[in-house]
Amino acid sequence: MAVTTSSSTQKRFRIEVVFLTLVSTVCGALAGGAAGLYASQTRIIITAPVQVIHSTTSTTPTTVTPTTTISLIPATRTPTTPLLPPAFLSRRSSSVAEIFRLPKGTALEDRLLTDDRLLGQAVALTSDGWLVTTSAALQSLHLADLVVWHQGHAFPVDRGMIDSLNGTAFLKITGDGFTPTAFAHSADIVGTEAVWQESRAGQFEPKIVKDVRYRRVPTEAVSSETATRRIVLSGTSAEGDAGGAVWDTDGALVGLLESGKDESTRVIPASSIASSFSMLLSNGVITHASLGVHAIDVVDFALAGSRGDLPTSGAWVHDDKQSGKPAVAVGSAAAKAKLKDGDVILEVERDILDGTADLGEVLADYRPGASVTIRVHRATGDVDVPVELGSVVTSSILK
């Protein structure tokens, strides 16, 4: 049997469709409005009239005025905080440059500064092109074998000086407009402090200071004319990081990255770099105050049983068994002051040797020939010894 639909039924069906459509539209508008105003921190009262067609036989629309109050939850807006300290954001350009082995070819593809030619990084110290890197990064290459890449330009290296005090190298290129560097004082760097590693120009990585008095061989007697202490950071180094910068949050140089690929991140402290560079600018060569002893820092001395008369800190004057060099060099400032094997140097003037700096680092802050008082621990008691420091050249020309 065929199914038929009366005209009144069809009309009622159309009205219901229109009603549902209007109701859906109104509800959608209300929901969208509430969502859009959610973050505005206001209270909205819906008072606009809405016409609704009821599903009855009458087609006359009825006006309904809703009075529902919608309370919006205030949204807390936290200002965006820069990921880097302001000291880095205000720099004109990065102080870090790349050092490459100079290509020998003349064709365009032969002159590309590719990763396999990358030796390491360098840090600009002055605006006129003095830079510092590690001597290990240069791989015993000659001056003519080096090229510096900085801010889209390649620079030949005009002069170079190797410093045996701390294993650094100073390079001079012809240029200007570099961002100069301020130095952090080693005494201000403490364990668990946050620092920033810039192992590539403009690429910063937060690090934590793990150790401020690391020595590769703690029981090895080292010369008072060298600075072997290193700062150790969290994480490991990658290939090409050597010579990169480590900064404190004020943008001052903490030191240079020394470690190679996959090694713990070791840093040459900036304090000894600053004293060497000052001497280089003043004299054209790097000279430092000389004492002429070999000594072991006893702060981290691991010793079974009693320490006896040995203090818990200081530089223990001791011969170097590996090299055979004596504890006190003949004719040195220490020999003239009658320092001897077994003495423990506790202080140089007011600088206490508590492990936060090498004896060599401390002496680097004094001018050659200066008269100082050194406090020495001996079995008979502590004594103050007047010493006239000598002079030693720690630099050699990079040819």
Summary of the structure (lengths in Angstrom):
residues: 399
radius of gyration: 36.3
end to end distance: 110.6
largest distance: 130.7
contacts: 1197
relative contact order: 0.11
helix: 19%
strand: 35%
